[in-house]
Amino acid sequence: MNNKVEILAPAGSVGSLNAAVAAGADAVYMGGPRFGARAYADNPEEEELLQAIDHVHIHGRKIYLTVNTLLKDSEIDDLYRYLYPYYRQGLDGVIVQDIGVAEYIRAYFPGLPLHASTQMTITGAPGAALMKERGVSRVVPARELSLAEIRKIKQETGMEVECFVHGALCYCYSGQCLLSSLLGGRSGNRGQCAQPCRLPYSVHGRRPADLMSLKDLCTIDMIPELAGAGIDSFKIEGRMKQPDYVYTVVSMYRKYTDLYYERGQERYAVDDGDRERLYAAYRRRGYCNGYYERHNGRDMISYSRLEGVEGGTSCPAYGLKEKINGKLILSEGKRAKLELEYNGHTAACEGAAVEHALKQPLSAERVDKQMRKTGGTQFSFDRLALHMDGSIFLPMQALNELRRDGIRLLEEALLKPYRRKAEALRPQEEPPAVGTLKADGGRGPIDITVSVLDEMQLETAVEAEGIKAIYADSSLLIDGTGESICRLVRRGQAAGKDMYVALPYIFREDTAALFKSRYPVIRDLFDGVLIRNWESLRWLEKKLYPKKVISDSNIYVFNRYAKQFLSRTRVDSYTAPAELNAKELETLGICDGTFVAYGYQPVMVTAGCIQKTADRCSGTDGLSYISDRYQKKFAVKNCCAYCYNIIYNALPLVLLNQREEVKALAPSALRLDFTTEDAQETRRITGLYTDAFVRGKDIRTPEMDFTKGHFKRGVK
């Protein structure tokens, strides 16, 4: 059994922070005025946040700052000025999604603990270990993991593990969702998700339903199992919720976590009335215990909102005062003296001189009452010893000043250990020299590459002229057609094409076991690999993989520090992210990266299965479609070998009309992503892009519905 589990509470406002501390949270996580994944929470400004840091420390708690969004290259230079005051004040940790932010903080803020956000999509011990080697001390793994997988992360890495135990669940693996972004320009990776997944969708022409709206998570009955799995921190979701919700939920998890340590697992039980109070704090979608004991399931889906008013609407004031001991010495002709003690810390101060009483001398009762008026401070007196000599007098104002000075000095003594003595390392005025990835770019014509999902598309790409490289989806090595695929790969290589295998979006333990027998083919036959997660990278590193490794667009390279992070790994080149516009890509510089210029972009990667929810699991790969309220159709690919779904955008990205702007970015390669296209459409699109970008022909975009993605508008 690990040490007592931390209860980690959300604080979307100062009121919620006070509620969390009063309810018994060991730590809170909170956003500041910038760079947090809850942009619409009532996040404090700098001075309020500095006070919040002191507030939790006075009460012996911790505070973690959320810097868990992707930072554009034009923004990351502001990070030093933003973090520096909180760093000096004694901030206990920073939760990050962006690998560039992790690299920046590691370089310039020594000793500041880094926590890998669930937005990093860590799905196993290999990914966690990779992050540990790069300075991360705590991991918040994907919410889709089982208890066995979480236990393995703890056992194999020794890292602190923080897991969600209560609150809203995303349908998509966190960090892998572009649905809100591509539909409305509000990016979940930038803290502005509009939650389009909560809207009704129809499948197979049936009545629309909330197919992707999960019930909320509640694990109050599972506390013994969660603690037994080695989880270090129980994380409660809810930075958008009100203080009374925070107080109720934290109180319940505090009570029952303590009860578990007091009674043990065999005598652990949750009172029905307490469970109902917990449910009543927020009623909207119903509750489930998440993925800890299942991979997915229809019973996790809410289908529709529950009737009734949502909880968490009132805003009572919450406060907590620490009990201190004091000694007040009042002797005629001498200065008043106050000594205070709390939790091993002491403070002493002197005030005005004590006078002889000419009329009415001070009584002990009056002095005691006046000194105990600690008002808006964080303290109240437990014991106050009075030493008063003779008939003396001291104005009440002098007693007030003495009390204020003493408490101020006690606070300073309490907070002094938290203040960082080590200076942050100020970045140079000029951008620092960063590691460069190995790919060459910006020289001569742009190479055209394609990615394919099925054998027909692979054969079409092999036969096409003007193609430099082909990325074959790894499912082609799994589904029993391996020999014919190998022949096509060799044909492509004979035609002068580089042949890569695109590894799965999610690489959990079962997938790694599946690929154990495929590794020799990947190593010996293909010219390189495309990776989409940290587990794949670690898997390749441990096998001393000798060939080229390219990261896909969902391993986000938003800034130059992200490039530096990758340069310290086995990654040779990267793919530009989908959410940067042309100007931002120019600022970043993508001459060492690949740029996706065509395709139905993946908007979700999900452990949930649309087919299983709507009907039953077929156990075979295939395509189905869901439709939104505007009758837009989104293709859904069942990846049964890996047990996840990929949901693709309703419209393909087409940038033929932006040829000159794309060429000006000078990427090392363009990539065309084929998903649902048949052979004819694959051939046609490939021909249009090679004519435009390789042969320099003026090409008109064909008559079709399409999107330019974020190339023009970007995201806020």
Order of alpha helices (4+ residues) and beta strands (2+ residues): beta-alpha-beta-alpha-beta-alpha-alpha-beta-alpha-beta-alpha-beta-alpha-beta-alpha-beta-beta-beta-alpha-beta-alpha-alpha-beta-beta-beta-beta-beta-beta-alpha-beta-beta-alpha-beta-alpha-beta-alpha-beta-alpha-alpha-beta-alpha-beta-alpha-beta-alpha-beta-beta-alpha-beta-beta-beta-beta-alpha-beta-alpha
